[in-house]
Amino acid sequence: MSFGEVVHYVTQPTDWPEPVRSIVSLLSPFHCPDRPSNEHFTSASSSTFSEPFVSNEAPAPGSYTAKDFQVLIHSTAAGLSALAELPHYGGERSTVPLWSQLLHALANTLSPDVLIFEDAPFIMPRAQNVTSQPSNLIDGHATLLAAHAIFSTPRTHSDRSTTSSQYEDSEDMDESIYSADSDSCDGSIGSLDLPLQAHMLPGRGRRLSVVVPVLLVADSRNIVPLLCSALYQRHVWGIRQPVVGLCCSSTGTIATAIFGWLDSDQSEEGHMPTAHLALAADIRLDPSMGVFDFTDTRSAISLAQFVLGLRTHSQDIKGAISIEAVDSLTPLHWRSDLPDFETQFWGQSNERVASWTHQIHVQTSSSEASSSSSPRTPSPTLDTAVVSYETMSSPLLRTIVEDEQADGANIRLPQETRATNVKGRGRRSRSSSLNISSKRTSLSPRPPPEVRTSTSSRAPSPYPNSQFAALSDTGLEDTVSISNWLFERLAFTVGRIPVSSEELANKTGINAMIKIYDQMTTFTWSDDIKTILSNAEADSFVSTTRSELCDRNGDPNCQSSTIDAHSSEDIEFISCRISALLHAVKGARRCDDVAKVHGANEADRRHEWDALLLNFFQPVLGQRDVLLERQLNFARNLAADDSSFATRAVKVALEYRNLCLEQDECVPLTTETIGSWNQAMAARDQAMQFYDDIKRRTLNGNSVEVIACHSSEDPITGQCDAILVIPCSGVANAMLRRISNIDEQEKLMKSFILVQGPKPEKLGASTGETSYQIAKTVGHSRRTTSGKSLQVPSSSRVSESRKIDRNQLHNPFLYHPDGNQATQKQETIPSKGTSCDEPSGQDLLLPVLLAEYKKRDESTISTAMNQMKTYLVSAVTFLSEFGITDQPVFGLVVNGPLGAITMAWKRNNRIYLMERNVRHYDIRDPLQALQFVSILPRLARHGLGLRRLLEKQLATIDVNQLQSKLWSKLAQRQEDKAAKQTESEKAVAQDCRIEGGVERK
C-alpha cells in the first residue's frame, strides 16, 4: 500500500533537496544550538567530553547543549552496548526504554510547553489507491512524539504542570488560540471548532486541544505513514516547515533522520499533494548524514546536538499555527478514518450512503426485538454490495485482546463483561491497529460464562489472561473468578501483618516472610547518603531535581549519621547512576502534562519504570537481566487433578478463615493503622464468605463439575510486562542431557520452563514498498506491532448480597504503611559472593520480580493485581519443582507513577500472596524513586541466593519425575486433550464392535 510519497535517497551532505537544506544544516558537526557562547560545547568529533561536568545549576532554558546531558548519553551508550552482548532468551531485547529516555530528555528542551507522547497511536493517511486500503487500517503507532498542544481558551495557573511552571513564554498569541504554557485568566477549557483533518491523533467527543508534532519517532513500519500524516496535518494548518523524523528500531540502536515536505503547488481538488521524504542512501554510520548509533558516544553526542538544535524549528512551527489558515484553505481529506465519498466512490456517494443507511435501518428494526445491543455501524468505505451488514454486527460485538491463543484457536470475548484499558503492551506491540484488519472480521463472539453452557455445545475454551483478570471477583461462587483460580491452587492472599499465634506463624511462615520483605524494602535517609548523592556526577539538566532530593530531610525520626556496609555499597552503586534516576523522575512528571491535555495512554510512564529496572538491577555488574514482555507458563489447576479435593475444600477454606481472623485481631488499633485495619477487616469478611461458599457448593454436590469447568477455562499463559531473572548457566542443558528424545526435550522446554519467548508477532496489512525499502536502507528489522485492542470486557455485575469492600482488597495504593516516609531498618541480606557464570541461550531463568504496568486509572488496579497473582503463583510453583520453597518472589504492580511491591512464597504446600499493607512508591518524587531503586540491588543479591539453592538441588532433581506430571497449565491442557482423544477412540472402537455384532446377527 502506497501513500503516494516520493523518497529521495541522499549520498552526499551537499545533495539534500532544497526544501530541507536549512533544517539539515543542523546535522553539521560545526552547528551549535542556540547558546550565547560555546565555552562548554564539545564537538562531535571527539568521542568523550573533555572534562567531567558536574553542576548544581541548570542552564537557562534554550541554552542547553549536549554537554548538559553527557552522563545520560554515556549511560545510554553503555546500557545499550551491554544489552547487545546478552543472550536474547527466546526473543530480541527491547532497546526502547533506554534510548527513548535520552530522546525524551532532549526533546523536553524544545519548548517550555512541549509535550512528549510515548507509544502514541496516530491516524494513518489515505492510501493513494483507496481500494487497496483495508477499512480497519486506521491507526499507526509512533514510538515518541514531541509536540505542541493548542487550546481554544486559556488554561489557568492551577491547570499548569509544576514541571512547566518555571518557564515563561513571551511570544504573542492569537487571541482565540493559546499554547499549553500560556499565562491566562481563570476559566474552563472550551472546545476547538476545527475539522477533524486538523488533528492527527485519534480522539472522540468534544475536542479541547489539538496536538501538532515537531519531532516524530517510529520504527521502519510506521515512519512513512507517520511523516505523511504530519505533513498533511501541517498542510491543513498552513504550516510549510518540513517535518523531522527519526526511524528507530524497537530492538536496535541505530537512528536515521528522515526529512519530509509537500509539493509547494496547491493540490488539485480531490487529490492528495505529493509527500517527499529524504534520507541517507546507505546504513553506514555517519552523523553528518543523519545516521546515528546510540551505542557510540560520539554519534550519540551528534544526535543530541541535532535534537537540541531543533528548538528554533519548534518555535517556528508554533508561531505558524493559525486557525484562520485552517478555515481559509481548501479542505484536504487526508485521514483514513474520514473518507471523501465523492473521490473514493467516483461520484456515487448518494447511492452508497442511501444503501448504507437502508442496511442500518433494516438491521436495527429486525434486531430490536431480539437484542438490546446497539448495532455496529460499518465503515463507510466498505462496499455494502459485497460486505453484508450481518458481518459487521452481532448481539455480542467482536473485541480483540492482546493475550495468547490457546491450542491455535482464536480467543473470543463477551460484550457483557466490561473491562477498562487492559494492557496492549507495546514497545513492540502496543495500541497500533496496523494488524487488526485481518482479525476483526474473523473472530466470533464468546458467550458470557453465565450462559455458555446453555447456548453452546462446544467445550469452553481458556480465557486470555488479560480478560480473565478483568472479570469481577465473585468469590468462590460457581462462576469463573480469580478467587476460584487461587483457591484451586491452594493460594491465599494475606496482609503484611505479623500473627501472634506461634502455630500459625510456623505453619504459614508469614512472620519470617514479613521480616524479609522489610529488609528488602525499608530505606533510611542519612547525612552520608545526602553527601554521596550531592557529590555524584549528574547532568546539569536534572540539577534542580537533584537539589530537591538532597534538600529533603525525610522523617526526623528516621535519620542516621552512618549507614551499614551493604547500604553504603548500594548507595555508591546508585550514585553512579543518579542521572538515570533523576531523568526518570523528570520524565514521569512530564507525563502529567500529556495526561492533562490528551489523557493518559496505556504506555503511561512504563518506559520510565523499565529504565529504572534496567539501570539498577544488575546481579553481576553490566549484566542487565531484565526481560520485557515475555510469556509465562501458568500453574496447573491442582484441584482438577485431585479427586479428593472436593471433600477437603471445606477444611482448606476454614484454615484460610482462621488465618484472616488472626491477622484481623493482630492489627494495632491506632489512628496510624486505620488503613491496615480496614483491609484486614475486608479480608476477614471475604474469608468468611469463602467458607460459606464452599460449604454451599459441598451441600449442592457439584464441586467436581464446577472445578472441571473452571479448569477448562483457566488461562494457559500470560504476558508479563517485565521480569527480573537470574540466569543459571548449564542447568537447562544438564536437564536436557538426561532426555535422549528430541521431541521430549522440546516438550519439556515448552511445558516446564516458566519464562518463554515473546509472543510471535503477526504481520498485518503492509504499509507499502517505501516502508520496506526504508527498513532495508536503515538496517532495521521489520518488527510489527501486534494489532490488539486496548479494551477488554469484564463483568460489572457484582452480587448485591455481598457487603465486602473489595476495593480494600484490590487496591494496594489506598494507604501507605509508612505514611510516605522512609523507614528505619538495617539490612541483613548475605553478601553477594557468587560465581559469575557466562549467560547463554539455554540458561534456566529464576524469577526474582515480576512487573505489571497499567496507566493511571483506578479502574485498572484490580485487573493488574489479578494478573500479578497469576504471575506470582506460577513463579513460586515453578521454583518448588526444584525443591525451592520458603523463598519469596516479588511483584511490582504499577498504576501510572505509583508502584507497589508485593510478595509470594510457598510453604507446606500452600502459597501465600502478601498484597495488603505493602509499600508503594511514586516515582515523580525523587526521594520515593530513590527508595524504590534501593530495593533492586537487594533483589539482585536475593536472586543470586536462589541460584545457589538451585545449584545445591540440581544433583537431586529427578527429570523423569518432573516429566511425569509437569507443573504448568499447558501440560495439563495437553493431558486433558490426550485423555479426551483416548476416550473418543475407545467410544469409536466400542461402536464398531457393536455394529459388527449386529451385522453378524
N, C-alpha and C positions, 0 to 999 in steps of 0.2 A: 504494500500500500504506500503510495507516494502522496506527499503534501504539495507537490509542485515546486519543491525547493531546488535551487541550483547550488552545487557545492564547488568551492574554489580551493584546490589544494596548492599550498604555497611552498616553494622550495628555498627561497632566499628571504632574508629580512627586508630587502628592498622591494619585494614582489607583492606585498599585500595590496589588495584592491583599494582604490582611492577612498571609498566611503568609510573605511575603518582605520585608515592610516593614523589618524590622530589618537585614537584610543589604543592602537597597537604600539604607539611610541612608549607606552608605559612598560613594555617588555624590555626596553633598552636597559642594559646593566648600569648605564650612567644616569638613568632617570632617578630623581629624588622626589619623594612625596612632599606635599606642602609642609615645609618646616623652615623657619626663619634662617637657620644655618645648618650646616652639615657636620658639625663638630662631633656628633655622636653617630654619624652614619657610617656604616661599613659597606663597602662594595660587595656585590655578589660574587666577585671574582675570588674572594677568599672563602675557604670552607668554614672558618670559625670567626667569631668576633675577636677583635684584637685584645680585649681585656674584659674580665668579668664586669658585669654592670648590675650593681645592687643599689636600689634606690627606694627610699620610703616616700618619695614624692612622685606623683603621677604627672606626666606631661600634660600640657594644656590640650583640650580637645582639638583635633585637627592637626596636631603636630607630631603624631606618632610615626615612628619608623620601625623597621624590622628589629632594631636593637632593643626596642621596648618589649619584644616577645621572644628574646633569644633563648630563655630557659625552656619555654614551651616548644619552640622549634627543635631544640636539641632532644628533649624528652620524646617528642613525637617521632623523630627520626630513629631514636634508639628503640622505642617501643615497637615500631613497625618492623624494624630490622630483626628484633627478637622474635616477633610473631612469624616472620618468614622462615625462620630456622626451625620452628616447632612442627611436629607432625600434625596432620590435619585431623586425625581421628575420625575418619569417615566423611569429612566434608571440609571444604576450604574455610578458613577462619575469616570472619568479617573484620575488615580494617576500618570500617566507617567510624566507630566510636573514637578512635584516636585522631584520624586526620580531620574529622568534622569538628572536633573540639578546637583545633587550630583555626580552621576556616571560620568557625563561629566567632572566635575571639577577634580575628582580624576584621570580619565584616561588621562587628559592633562599632568600629571606629568610623564607618562611612558617614554616619549622620547621628545626631543626638536622638532622633526618633526612629532609627532603623529597627525593623522587626525581623527576627530570624525564625523562619519556619523550617522545621526538620521533618523529613518523611511526609511531605505535603502532597496531597492529590491536586491535580490541575486539570482543567478542561482541555481535551485534545482538539486540535483544529480539524476542520473538514478535510477529507481526502480530496485530492484532485479529481478522482473519479468516484463520485458519491456512491455508486452502486457497489464499489469494492470495499466500502467501509461497513463493518458489521454494526448492526443497530445498537449493540451494547458496548461498543468500543468508544467510551466517552471520557473516562478519566485516565490520565497518565500519573506518573509518580516522580516527584522531584526529591532528591536527597536533601537538598538545602536551598532555601531561597532567602536572600536579603532584600527587603522590600520597604517601600513607603506605604503608610496607611493614611487615607484621606477620609475626613468626616464631613458631613453636611453642616453640622453645628459644632461649636467649640466644646471641648471637654473641660470639666472643672479641674482645679488643682487636686481635689481629692481623688479623681479618677486616674491621675498620672502615676506611673510606676515610680517607686522610690529609687529605682536604679537609673531612671532617666531625669530625675528632678534636678540633678546637678548641672544639666546643660541648659543653655539659653539659646533661643533661636531668634535672631534679629531680622530674619528675612520677612519682607512684606508679603501678605497673603491676600488672595481674593476674599472679599467679604462673605462669600457664600460657601467657601471651601477651606478647610483647615487641616493641617497635618497633625500627626499624633502627638506632637510635643508642644502644641501652641498654648500660650498663656491666654486664658479666656475666662469669661464670666460663668456664673453658675447656670445650670440648665441641663435638661436631658438631651440625649443624642437624637437628632431627627433622622428620618430616612433619606437616603440618597435617591433622587428621582433620575436614574440613569438606566439606559438599556442594558440588558444582560451582556451584550457584546463588549461593554466596558469592563467586565470582570473576567478574570481568567482562573480564579479559584472557585470551586463548587460551593454552593450555598443554597439556602431556600428561605422563603419568607421575606420579611422586611429587611432590606439591606441597610445597615448602619454605616458601612465604610466600604471603601474599595482599596484593594491592595495592588500596587504597581511594583513588580520586582525590578531590582537593579542588578543583582548578581545571581545567576542561576546555575545550580549544580545538579547533575544527574548522571546516571550510567549511560552506556552507549545505546541502550534500547530506548531510553526516554528523552535523550538530549535533543534530538531533532524535533519531535513534536513540541517539546517544551520551549525551545527557542522560537519556533514558528508561532506558537500561541502568544508568546510575549511580544513578538513583532506585530502581530495583528491587533493585540490589545493596544499597543502604543499607537498604531495607526488610527484606531478609534479615538484616542485621546489627542491626536495631532502631535505626538511626540516623534521627532525624527532622529533622535540619537540611536546609535547602533546598540544591539544587545550584547552582553558579555556573558559567556557560559564557560563552565569547567566540566569536562567529561571525566568522571572518576569512577572506577570500578569499585563495587562494594567489597571485593576481596583482593584488590590490587593496591598499588601505591603510586601509580602514575596519574597525573592530572594534565589534561590537554585543554588549552584555551581555545574556544571557538567564538568567532565574532559573526554577528548577523545584521542584515539590513534589508529593507524592502526597496523595490524599484521606485525611483523618485516620481515617475509618471503616475498620474491618477489612474487607478484601475478602472476598466470598463464596468459598467453596472452589471451585477450578477456574476462577475468573475473575481477571483481572489488575486491580489497583487502577488507578484513573484517574490519569494523569500530567497535571499542569498546567504550562504554560510561559508566562512573562510577559516581554514585551519592548516597546521603544518602538514606537509605531504608524507612524512615518514615518522617513525616512532623513536628515532634517536634522541637521547636526552639532550635538549638544547633549550634552556630557559629563554634565550633571545627569540626563539620561535614559538614560545608558549607551551613547551613540553617540559613538565616538572616531575621530579621524583621526590616524594615525601621522605624517603629514607636517606636521601643525600642532603646533608646540611646546607651545602652551598646552593643547591637547587631549591630547597625549601625557603631559604632566605630570599631568593629571587622571587618566588611565588608570593611571599609575604609583602615584599616591596610592591609587586604588581597590584595585589588586592588593596593595600593601603593607598596606592595612587589613584584608586577609583573614587576617592572622596569628591573631587570636583565633578566627575561624571555623575555621581549620585545627586549632587546638588543641582546640576543642570536638568536632570530628569524631574526632580522635584519642582523646580521653577517653571518647567514647561507644562505642567499639568494644568488643564483649564477645562472646566465644564462647558464653557462656550464653544470650545473646539469640538467636543463630543456632539453638541446639538447642531453644529453647522455642517459637519462633514457628512458625505454620503454614507448611509448605513452600510456596514460591512458584516455580512452574515458568515462569520468565520467559525463559530462554535459548533462542534459536532453534535451537541445536545439540542441545538436550536436550528433545525434545517430551514432553508429558504425554499418553500414549496414551489414557487414559480421556476426557480433554477433547477431544482432537483427532479421535478416531475414534468418538465417540458410543457409548462402552461396548462397542465391538467389538475391544478390544485383544487379547483372547485369540486370536480368529480371525486377526487381522492378524499377530500375532507368529508364530503357528503357520505361516501361509502363507509368511511371510518366511524363517523358519528352514528350511522344507522346500525353498524355492528355493535357499538356500545349500548345503544338503546335496546336492541333485541336481546342481547345477552343479559343486561340488567333486569329487564322485565321478566325474563324467564327464570332468573335465579333468585329473585326477591323472596319467593315463597319457600325456597328450599335452603337458602343460606343467608346468614346475616353478614357474611363477609363482603366487603366492598369489592366490586370488580376492578381488575387491574387494567389500567389504560395502556394499550400497546404503544410502542414507539411510533411517532408519525412517519418515520422513514420506512416502516415495514409495508410491504405490498399486501394489502388486505385481500387481494385476489389469490394470493399464494399462501399466506400465513393466516389460518383461521383464528378467530378470537379465542376459541377454546384453548389454543396452545399458549395463550398469554394470561389466562385467568384460571383460578381454581378455588374451591372452598378453602383450601389450605395453600396460601401463596408460597412459592418457592423461595428458599433462602439458602445462600451459600455460606458455609462455615470454613474456618481455617484448619480444622483438625484433619486427622488421618482418615484414610479409607480402611475399612475392615474387610479382609479377605477379598479385596478387589471390588467390593460393592460400594456404590455411592451411598453416602450417609444422607439421610433425609430428615428434615426438621418440621415440627408442627408450628403453625402460626399461633395457636393458642398459648404456647409457652413463650413468654416475652422476656428477652434479655436485653441488657444495655451495654453496648460497647465492649463486647468480648474481644480479646486481642486479635489483631490482624497482623501481627508482628512483621514488621518489615524492613529492617535494614535491607533485608533481602526479599521480604515477602509481604510488606505491609500494604496499605489500603488501595493500591492501584488496582483498577479493574481492567487492565490490559488483557487479561486472560479469561475474563468472565464469560465472554460471548459464547464460547463453545460449550459452557457448562449450564448456563442459566436455563436453557430450553431443554436440557437433558435430564434434570433432576425431577423426581416426582415427590409429592409431599409425603411426610411421615405422620401417621395418625398419632395423636397425643396418647400418653400411656393409659389414661382412663378408658379409652375406647378402642385401644389397639386390638385387644383380644376378640372384640365383638365385630370389628369391621374388616378384619383381615385374617386369612388362614395362614399367612406366611409366618414363619418363625421370627420373633423380634430380632432386630439387628443391634449391634453395640452402638451406644451413643458416642459421638465425638466428645472428647473430654471438655472442651470449652462449653458445649451445650449442656453436658451433664452437670458441670459445676455451676451453671446458671439456673438450674432448676430450684424451685423453692424447697426448703428443707421441711418436710412434713414429719420429721422424727422417724420412729420405727413403725409407722403405718405400712400398709402393704405396697404402696406406690414406691417407685424408684426415688431414692434420695441419697444425699451424701451421708446422712446418719446411718442408713442401712448399709451403705458401702463400707463404712468404717466398722460397724458392729460385726459384719460378716467376715472381717479380717482381724477381729479381736483388737481393734484400735480404738482409743478413747482420748478425748480432749481433756486437758487439765489446765489449771491456772498455776502461775508462779507463786504458790502459797505452800510453805512447808507444813507438814502434818505433825501433830503431837504424838500420834499413835506409832510406837516403835514397830509394831507388827506391820502396819500399812506402809511405813517408810521402808522397811526391809523388803516387803513384797513387791512394791512398785518402784523402788529406787528413786522416788521423787525428791527427797531431801538432798541426796547426793547430787542429783542432776541440777537442782537449783543452784548448788554451790558452783558447779562447773559453769553454768550459764552466767552467774555473777562474775566469775573470774574472767570469762570471755568478754563481757560487755561493759563492765564498770570502767570508769575513767577518772583520774584525779588531775585537775588543773594545778599547776605549781609554778613558782617563780622560775625554776630551772627550765621548764617547758617553754615558758614565755621567752626566756633568754635565747634558747636554741632556735626557736622559730623566728625571732626578731633578727637574728644574725644570718639566717639561711639565705641563700641566693634565690631571688624571686624576680619575676618580671615587673617592671615599673607599671605596667598596665593594671596589675592587681595589687598595687601597693596600698591603695586605700582599703581594700578588703582585708589585707594582712594587718593593717593598723587596727581595724575594727576587731579582728580576732585577738591581737595581742593586748589590746586595751581592756579586754574583758577580765573581770576579777573572779567570775564564777561565784559559787556559793562560799561565803567566808568560812563556813564550817568544813569545807572540803579542800582547804589549802594545805600544801605540803612544801616544805623547803627543799626536800630531796625526793628523788624517785628511785625505785629499785632497779636492779640491773637489767631485767628484761624490758621494763618500760622505757628505760633510758635507751636501750638498743633500738626499740621500736620507734621512739621519737626521733632518733637520728635518721632512721630509715625514712620516716615520713618527711622530715625536714628537707631531705634531698629531693623530694617530690612535691614540695609545698606549692609550687606554681600550678601544678596539675590540679591540686585540691582547690586552690583559690579560683582558678579558671572554671572549674565545675560549679562552684558556688555562684559565680557571676553568671554563668550560662543558665543555671537553674532559675535565677532571679529574672533574667530577661524573658524566660518562658512565660512569666506572668503577663508581660506586655502583649504577647501574642494571644494568650487566652482571653484577655480583656477585649481585644479587637475582633478576633476571629474564632474564639472558642478553642479549648484545648483539644488536640487530636490524640490519637492513640499512642503516638510516639512521644508524648509529653515527658520530657526530661530523661528518657531512657538512655540516650547517649551519654548524659552526664553520669548516671549510675554505672553504666558499662565502663566508662573511662576510669571511674574510681576503682572498680573491681580489677580492671586490667593493670592499673598502675600500682596498686597497693597489695594485691595478693600474689606473692612470689615465694612459694615454698623453697625454691632454690633460686638464687639471685639470677635475674634475667629470664627465668622460666615462668611464663605467664599462663598458668593452667586454668584459664577461664574460657569455657566454650559457650557460644551463643546460639540460641535457637536450635536445640538438639532434641530429638525424640527420646523419650524414656519408656522403657517397658514398665507396665504396671503390675502390681501384685495380683496373684490369682485369688479367687473367692474361696477362702478356706471352708466356710460353712457349706458350700456346694459339694466339697469333697468329703465332708464328714457327716455320715448318716446319723450320728448320734447328737449332732449339734442342736437339733430341734428340741431334744429333751434337756439339754444343758443350758439353753438360751436364757431361761428364767434365772438360773444361778449366776450366769455371767452378768446379766443386767442388774442383779442385786449387788454384786461386787462393785460395779461402777456407781450405783446409787450410794453405797456406803462411802466410797471414796469422795464423792462430791459433797456429801453431808459433812464428812470430816474436814474438808477444805473450807466449807462454809463456816464451820464452828471455829476454825483457826484464824480467821481474819480479825485482826485487832479492830475494835470499834472506836475509831478516832476520825476526826474530820479529814485527816490526810489519807485515810484508807477507804473513803466512801466509794471511790471508783472500783477498787478491788472487791468491796463487799457487794456492790450491785452486780458485778459479773459473777461472783461466787454464788449469789442467790439465784441468778438466772440459770446457772449451770446446775444447781441443786434441783430447781424446778424441772429442768429438762430431763435430768437423770430419773426423777420420779415418774415423769411421763413415759420415758423409755421403758421403765419397769412395768408400767400398766399396759403399754402397747404390746410388749412381748407376752405377758400373761393372757391378754385378749387373743393374740394370734394363736397361742398354745391351746386355748379353750376352743377356738374355731377349728383346730386340727388341720390347718392348711399351711403349716410352716415350711414343709418340704417343697411344696409347689411354689410358694412365694419366693423362697431362696433361689430355686431353679430359674424362675422368671427374672429375678434380679441379675443372676449370673449371666444369663443370655444377653442382657443389655448393658453390662458393665463395660466401660471404655477399656480398650486394649492398650493403647499407648497415648501419650500426650506430649505436647511440645513445650519444653521448659525454656523460658526466656534466657536464662543464664545459669550455668552450673560451674561451681568451683570444684576441681577434681585434683586428686593426687595420682599420677600415673605410676603403675607398678610394672616396671620393665621385666619382660620374660615370663610373667605369671600366666598370661593367656597362652603363650606358646607351650609352657610346661604342661598346662592342662590339655591342650590340643594334641600334644605328642602321645598322650595316653589313649587317644582315639585313632584308630587306623583308617576308618571310613571317612572319605572326604565329605560326603553328604551329611554324615553325623556331625562332623566338625562345624559345617556351616549352620546346621540346625542349632547346635549348642551356642554359637556366637549370636545368632539372631534371637533365640528364645531365652538365653540365660543372661547375657550381658545387659546391664542396666542402661547405659548410655549408648544410644545408637547414633548413626549419622543424621544430618539434617534431612528433613522430608524432601524427596526428589521433587524438583521444580518442573512444572509443566509449561511447555511453550504455548502461548496463546496466539492471537492474531498477529501477524507480522506488521511491523511499522515501517517496512519498506527497505529497499535496496540501500538507501543512504545510511540508515542505521547500521546495516550490515557492513557497509564499506567503512564507516567511521569506527565501528568496533574493530575491524581488521586493521585500520590505519593506526589507531591509538594503542593497539595491542591489548585490548581488554577482552575478557571472556564475555560471551553474550549471556550473562546471567539474567534471568527474568524474575519478575515478581509473580507471586502465586495466584493473584486474582481471586482472592477470597473476600467476602464482605465482612464488615466490622460488626454487623448487627446479628446477634444470635438470640433466638427466642428463649425465654424462661418463664416458668409459670408464676403468675402473680396471685394465684389463689392460695390462701392460707386458711387452714381450718379455723373457723370463728370460735370454736370451743377452746382453742389454745390461748393461754394467758401468758405464755413465756415471752419475755422480751429478748427476741433473738438478735436484736441489734447489739445487745450487751455481749453476745457470744461471738458475733461475726465481725466486729469492728475493733481491732487492737489499738486504734488511734483515739478512742474516746477519752482515755485517761493516760497520763504519764506516771509510772510508778515512782519516779524521782522528782516529780514536779518540774520537769525540764531542766534539772540541774545535774551536773556531773556528780558521780557517786564515788565516794572514797572507798577504795579497795585495792589491796596489793595483789599482784598476780603471782600465782604459784605454779604456772604451767612449766613442765620439764623443758630443759634446754633442747635445742634443735639439732643436736649432733646426729647425723644420719648419712647414709651413703647416698651419693648423687648419681643415680643411675641415668644413663642416657635414654631419653624418651624415644619410643618407636611407635610405628603404626599399630602394633599388636599389643600395646600396653593394656593392662586391666586398669580401668579408671574407678577410683574410690570416691564416692560423693562426700563433699565436705559442707557445701552450702548450695542451696537451690533457690533461684530467684524467679518471682512472677511479677511483671510490671503491669500496671494499669494507669490510665490518665487520672487526673484529679477529679474524682467523681465518687461520691459516697455510694451511689447505686452499684458500683463495680467492686466494692470492697469484699462483699460476701463471696462473689464469684472468684476473686483472687485467692481468698482464704481457702475456699473449697479446692481449687486447683492445687494449692500448696499442700493440702492434706494428702491428696493422691500422690504427689511427688515424694513427700517425706515418708509415708507409709511404705512406698515401693523401695525407697533408698535403704531404709533400715532393714527391710525384709531381704534385700539383696546382700547386705553385709552379714546378716545372720546365716546365710548359706555358707559362709566361710567360718562360722563359729564366732563371729564378732558381734557380741551383744553388750549391753550396758555401756554403749558408746554412743554419744549423741551425733545426729546430723542436724544441721541448722538450715533455717529458711529465711528468706528475705522477701517480705510482701510489700510491694511499692504501690503507693497511691499518689501519683504526681511527685511532689518533692518529699513526701513522707515515706519512710521505710521502717518497717517493724521487723525485729529479729525473733523468729520462732524456733522451736527445737523439738526433736522427736528422738525416742530411743526404744529399745526392745528389752524386756526383762520378764522372765518366767512365762514366755510365750504370749505376752501381752505387749502391745505397742501403745506408747503414751505420747501425745502431741501437746506440748506446752505452748499455748497461743493466747492466754489471757494474762493480764497484768505484766505484759512483756514490755521491753524498752523499744522506743521508736525514736527516729531522728529526722530532722528537717534539714536537708542539705542546702537550703537557702541561708541558713545560719552557719557561719564559718566554724563556730565552736562545736555545734552539733555534727557538722560534717567531719570535723577532726575526731570527735568521739567515735563516729561510725568507722572511719578508716583505721582507727587504732585497733579495732576488732580483727581486721584482716590478717595482720601478721600473727596474731594468736591462733586464728583459724588455720593458718599455714602450718604452725607447729603441731596443732591437733591432728591435721591431716597426715603429717609425717609419722605421728604416733600410730595412726590407723595402719599405715603401711608396715610399720614394724610388727604390729599384731598379725597382719596377714602373712608376713614372711614366716612368722613362727607357726602359723596354722597350715602353711602350704603343704608340708610333708604329710599331714594327716588327712588332707582332702581326698575323699573317695569320689572320683569323677563318675564312676558307674552309678553311685547313689544319687549324685546330682542329676544325672540323666534320667533316672527312674521316674522322678516327678519334679520337673523344673518349676521354679517358683513363680514364673510370670503368667500373666493372664493370656498372653499369646499362646503359650504352651497349653494352657487349659482349654483354650478355644479349639486348638488343633486336636486335642484329645477328644473333646466332645464331638467334633466333626467326624473323627475316625470311628468313634463309638456308634454314632448315628448311621454312618455308612455300613458298618458291620451289621447293625440291626436290620437295615434295609435289605442288605444282601441275604440275610437269613430269612427275612419275610418272603423275598422273591423265590428263594430256594424252596421254602415251605409251600408256596403257592404252586410251584412247578410239580412238587411231589403230589399235592392234592389233585391237580389237573391230570397228572399221569395216572393216578389211581382211578379216577373217574373214567378215563378213556379205556383202561384195561377192563373195567366192569362192563 
